[in-house]
C-alpha cells in the first residue's frame, strides 16, 4: 500500500476517533511501525495532525493555526523526548510558566492530567490545555499573529505579578556567551518569565545548542537547567557553570 492510500485511511480514522495509535495502525495497514511513524511525521509537518508519543491526534484547524502546527511538527521525536523529560520535573501543585515556543507547546500532551496552574502567553498552549486538569492563566498584552502569542510591556508587567515554581522556556540559541533571540519582544518576555520563577528550564533541541542569533539578551546565569537531545561539547561548559544538563 502506498503513502497516499495510507494517508487517506489515517485521516479518516482521525475524523472518526480523534486519534491514531502507531502499533494499531501498523497492524491494520499491514506495514511496519517505522513506516507509520514516518507517515505521521510527514502529515504533522503538513499540519494535518498533531503528533503525540505513540501516535497522533486530530488538529482543530480553527484553534491552532496551520503555520504554528507546521513549526511544532519539525524535529517532533526529539522535541517529544525533551518534553517527556520536562514533564517528569513537574509535580501536582506546581505553578509553571510556559512560553510560546514550538517545543514548549509539545509539553502540553504530557501534562494534561497534572493538577497544576499554567501561566502562558501562548494561545496554542491555551487551546491544547483548555479541557484538561490544568488551571490556566492567560497573560494580557499585544497579540502577535505570527507567533500566536502575547508580548509587550503590559505582558511583562502581568508576569511580574506572579511567582512560579518552574518555568519552561525556549530560545533561538544558547552558547557559552549566553541566551539569544531573534526578537526584542520575545527576549523581554523570556527574561520576565525567568526572573519570576524559582527554577528555569530551557527546552532545546540540538539545533539550538551553540547557536548565536540576532540578539544576546541574557547570560547563562538566567537559567538553572537545560533539557536537550544534543551531545555538544558546549554542554560540558554549561555544566561547569552550574547549569543542570538533562540529556535525552
C-alpha positions, -999 to +999 in steps of 0.1 A: +000+000+000+014+034-010+016+065+011-014+082-004-037+053+005-022+051+040-027+088+044-064+086+034-070+058+059-051+075+087-070+108+082-104+090+080-096+073+113-087+106+129-121+120+118-139+091+134-119+086+166-098+117+171-066+097+175-043+071+159-020+046+177+012+036+158+011-001+168-026-004+160-023+014+127+007-007+116-013-039+123-044-027+105-024-014+075-001-045+075+030-024+075+059-016+099+057+008+129+086+027+113+066+033+082+036+045+102+058+068+123+073+083+092+038+088+077+026+105+109+056+128+109+050+138+073+013+145+080+023+165+111+047+186+091+018+193+066-003+205+096-028+176+092-024+161+126-007+166+159+020+140+168+019+125+202+040+100+220+030+067+204+007+081+178-012+112+167-043+134+175-066+153+153-058+190+148-086+215+152-077+239+124-100+266+139-079+265+171-042+262+162-030+280+130-016+259+102+018+277+103+022+270+140+013+233+136+040+230+109+067+245+131+057+224+161+059+193+139+096+198+130+120+175+148+090+161+165+106+130+180+134+149+196+110+176+209+088+149+224+117+132+242+127+166+256+092+174+267+086+140+283+117+146+304+104+181+312+071+167+323+089+144+348+101+176+365+065+188+371+045+178+402+009+184+412+006+218+429+033+234+407+027+268+392+045+269+359+053+295+332+052+282+296+063+305+267+052+304+231+080+282+217+070+253+195+090+229+216+073+241+248+039+237+231+046+200+228+049+197+265+011+201+267+004+165+258+024+152+288+009+174+315-029+173+308-036+151+338-015+171+363-032+193+389-011+224+382-015+260+372+000+272+339+006+309+332+013+314+295+014+340+267+008+312+241-026+308+225-018+273+212-009+262+247-042+276+260-061+257+232-043+225+240-048+226+277-083+241+280-102+208+286-076+192+309-069+191+346-046+221+342-057+255+355-049+283+331-038+320+335-036+338+302-012+368+300-026+400+287-009+424+262-005+429+225-013+399+202+014+387+178-004+368+150+027+353+135+038+338+169+002+332+181+013+348+214+010+379+235+040+402+240+049+437+251+052+459+282+018+450+297+026+413+292+059+417+311+041+436+339+015+408+341+042+382+345+058+403+373+027+399+394+032+362+398+058+338+412+061+304+395+078+273+409+091+264+375+094+280+340+097+260+308+111+282+280+126+281+246+153+303+230+166+307+194+201+299+206+223+292+236+261+292+237+287+298+263+282+335+256+246+334+268+210+333+255+200+345+221+167+356+205+155+368+171+132+394+186+134+420+214+098+413+223+105+376+228+137+383+246+118+406+270+091+381+279+117+352+283+136+375+308+104+382+327+095+345+330+130+336+342+131+364+367+099+354+384+104+316+385+121+296+413+137+273+387+140+279+350+143+251+324+153+256+288+139+231+263+163+230+234+168+205+206+203+201+193+199+228+166+198+255+193+229+244+212+260+265+203+238+288+181+241+326+183+215+347+166+205+384+163+202+394+199+221+383+230+196+391+258+209+373+289+238+354+304+238+317+314+230+327+350+194+334+339+187+297+337+190+267+360+186+237+337+188+227+300+169+197+287+182+186+253+189+158+229+223+173+220+257+158+228+276+190+221+308+199+239+290+231+249+270+211+274+302+204+295+308+242+297+272+248+308+276+221+335+308+238+347+288+270+351+264+253+375+237+246+350+220+212+353+220+194+319+193+168+314+201+147+283+175+127+264 
